[in-house]
Amino acid sequence: MSQEIELKLALGPEGPDALRHHPLLADITPGVAFLGNTYFDTPAGELEAARMALRLRRLDDRLLQTVKTRGEGGGGLSRRGEWEWQVPGPGLDLAGLAGLPPAALGRDVLERLEARFTTDFRRETWQLEHRGARIELALDEGEIIAGDRRVAIRELELELKAGEPAALWSLAEALAARVALHPSDTSKAARGGALLASEWRLPEGGSPQAWLHRAVVALDAHADSGRAECHAAAREAFRRLAAQGDTVTREAAGALADALVDDRWLTPALGRCLLELSHHLSGREPLA
C-alpha cells in the first residue's frame, strides 16, 4: 500500500488554458495520456458508503486495478490509502482484491460487484521541483458518464512525490495568482456515485474545518448538479464559518459568502482567497 498525498483543485472554464501558459509551466513539456476508467461497486453502493473506490483503468496497452480508501484532509488536501497493480483483464482481479485489508472488501461484497460509471479524460502531467519538494501536476479534462447523465471533468491534482505537504499549498497559491481555481474535496468516484444516484449529499458542519469542508463539497455539488440549494448551502456554510472563526477566517469566509451571490463568482482573486482559507484551516476531516 502507498499513501497518496495530493491537493485537488477545480478549474474555471478558462483555467486549463491559463494553467498551460503560467510562467512556472510554460517552459516544461507535459506528458499526455488518455485514460479510460470504469468504477465498480455493488448495486447497493456499499463501497461508496464506506468511502472507497475501485476502478479499472486502461492506460495504453495496460489495464490497472486500483483501490482507494476513505481520505482525510480538507480544503482540497487529502491523504488516502491506495493499492494499484496491473491485471490481465478484461474483468476485475477478484483474487487480488480478496487479499487486501480493507474490511469493506469481504467475499460477499466481491461477488456482487458490477460496473457503475465511467470517467474518460485527457491528462497532461508536469514534473516540478518547488520549495524543496518534487510535485506532479496532473490536469484532467473529460467527462464522468453515468447512464445518460454526463458532467465535465476540469480539475488539477498536485501530488506530492517527495518533500513536505506545505510545498503543495505554496505551489497552488502561486498558480492561483493567474489561474481561476479553488480547492475541491470530492473525488471523481464520489462525483460519479452522486451523478448515478442523482443525489448530492453534503457533510455536516460544526467546527471551522467542518464548515469549510461542507462549503467546498457544496461548491463541488453545485458545479455538477446546477442545483440552487447546493449554491445556497455553500454560502450559508461560509457565513457560519465567518461567525465563529478567528480574524483571518472571518474576513476570508465573509468575502466568499458575499461573492456567492453570483453563480460566476470564481475569479483568480476569490479562488486564491478560498485556497488561503483552506490552508489556514487545513485539518483532517473525512472526505467525500
Stockholm file with secondary structure:
# STOCKHOLM 1.0

chainA/1-288         MSQEIELKLALGPEGPDALRHHPLLADITPGVAFLGNTYFDTPAGELEAARMALRLRRLDDRLLQTVKTRGEGGGGLSRRGEWEWQVPGPGLDLAGLAGLPPAALGRDVLERLEARFTTDFRRETWQLEHRGARIELALDEGEIIAGDRRVAIRELELELKAGEPAALWSLAEALAARVALHPSDTSKAARGGALLASEWRLPEGGSPQAWLHRAVVALDAHADSGRAECHAAAREAFRRLAAQGDTVTREAAGALADALVDDRWLTPALGRCLLELSHHLSGREPLA
#=GR chainA/1-288 SS CEEEEEEEEEECTTHHHHHHTSTTTTTSCCEEEEEEEEEEECTTCHHHHTTCEEEEEEETTEEEEEEECCCEEETTEEEEEEEEEECCCSSCCHHHHHTSCCGGGCHHHHTTCEEEEEEEEEEEEEEEEETTEEEEEEEEEEEEEETTEEEEEEEEEEEEEESCTHHHHHHHHHHHTTSCEEECCCCHHHHHHHHHHTCCCCCCCCSHHHHHHHHHHHHHHHHHHCCHHHHHHHHHHHHHHHHHSCHHHHHHHHHHHHHTTSTTCCCHHHHHHHHHHHHHHCCCEECC
#=GC SS_cons         CEEEEEEEEEECTTHHHHHHTSTTTTTSCCEEEEEEEEEEECTTCHHHHTTCEEEEEEETTEEEEEEECCCEEETTEEEEEEEEEECCCSSCCHHHHHTSCCGGGCHHHHTTCEEEEEEEEEEEEEEEEETTEEEEEEEEEEEEEETTEEEEEEEEEEEEEESCTHHHHHHHHHHHTTSCEEECCCCHHHHHHHHHHTCCCCCCCCSHHHHHHHHHHHHHHHHHHCCHHHHHHHHHHHHHHHHHSCHHHHHHHHHHHHHTTSTTCCCHHHHHHHHHHHHHHCCCEECC
//
